[in-house]
């Protein structure tokens, strides 16, 4: 498997695992009950594109640093992502995404729905675990395009699933368990990166 394909698959799989139980999925679910599906998808896709570019740019800057420092920064990024996911996974309630989406409620015109969806998801993704993961993977693989596309398609896929399946899918999955598993995966990646920094 080529390094670009490996980077794409790693980014896609990791971001799906992180975002499926996360506020992105929940916020998109709530938005899709208030606005037309096309408006919601348009807004969230635009938000994800901007956030992916920001994460890839940050990760690309990291590749200019010495290998040992890059491994340390990647370890910190994944460690922060792990802490965020585990904190959410072990909390009893997480209504932030519901509240943010409710605040976006407005007359259901296409433009208003798309703008509201963009605003809610752009804010939800800022500094999120998936954004940290994207930056970390760009620094790790030095494949910004492949990682960026993998992350972007994963985010769009999760959002599309939320829009298409609505509340039914939410009753059949266990978001907290997925967050815990993703949190431990991030912790493992963080430990690996720190180990590389020490051994490098």
Buried (B, 14 or more C-beta within 10 A) or exposed (E): EEEBEBBBEBBBEBBBBBBBBBBBBBBBBBBBEBBBBEBBBBBBBBBBBBBBBBBBEBBBEBBEEEEEEBBBBBBBBBBBBBBBBBEBBEEEEBEEBBEBBBEBBEEEEEEBBBBBBBBBBBBBBEEBBBBBBBBBBBBBBBBBEBBBBBBBBBBBBBBBBBBEEBEEBBEEEEBBEBBBBBBBBBBEBBBBBBEBBEEE
